[in-house]
Amino acid sequence: MTTVMLRSNESQDQLLKRFRKKVAKSGVLSTVRRKRWFVSKSELRRIQKKKAVRRFKRRQVTDIE
């Protein structure tokens, strides 16, 4: 559970910004998005393989330049 306490002389905008950073850093939103729909293990492996191939190609392109 991500919580933030209002500091003295802190505006609501600053508090909200700090809260959003904490939520992003904790990975709560990415977990929720990932668990929104059921994904079978074979589908998950296929997705991970696709990501690995893209990452590998991107690294090769940056190495050449």
Buried (B, 14 or more C-beta within 10 A) or exposed (E): EEEBEEEEEEEEEEBEEBEEEEEEEEEEEEEEEEEEEEEEEEEEEEEEEEEEEEEEEEEEEEEEE
